[in-house]
């Protein structure tokens, strides 16, 4: 596992939720992100997580103290240290028996808060105009501008073609 000091797995999960298509199997997404396997997500829980995802998206689009505090205020966060399943001590942000949507909300809000406090410029959105994706910048120099190499390449190829057309014209 790659250690991400910038909001950790919680901020990464927030970005994954924002980038997920609307019909994404949320239980699968949570499991792929390394979040505790939870079985199924009810339609009511999925609707609440989709609503929450729109709230997370606003933070990626315009990071700041007020929007992140608003996220935190909306959660049932009660941080505590857990050592379940033989794992090293780690933080939980909601009770283990809380509904999945409450646990995910508390976890992702805390991750974005931690990220913002440590390195606010690492909350990113893709700079390719046609791309709606967001990301947590874990690059060494903290200068990531695109969600992927694919988007960066598209922008660079378009610039190159525009320069070539100007020279030829």
Secondary structure, DSSP 8 states (H G I E B T S, - for coil): ----TTTHHHHHHHHHHHHS-TT--HHHHHHHTT--------HHHHHHHHHHHHHHHHHHHS--HHHHHHHHHHS----EEE-GGG---EEESS-TTS-HHHHHHHHHHHHHHHHHHHHGGGEEE--STT---EEE---SSS---SSSHHHHHHHHHHHHHHHHHHHH-
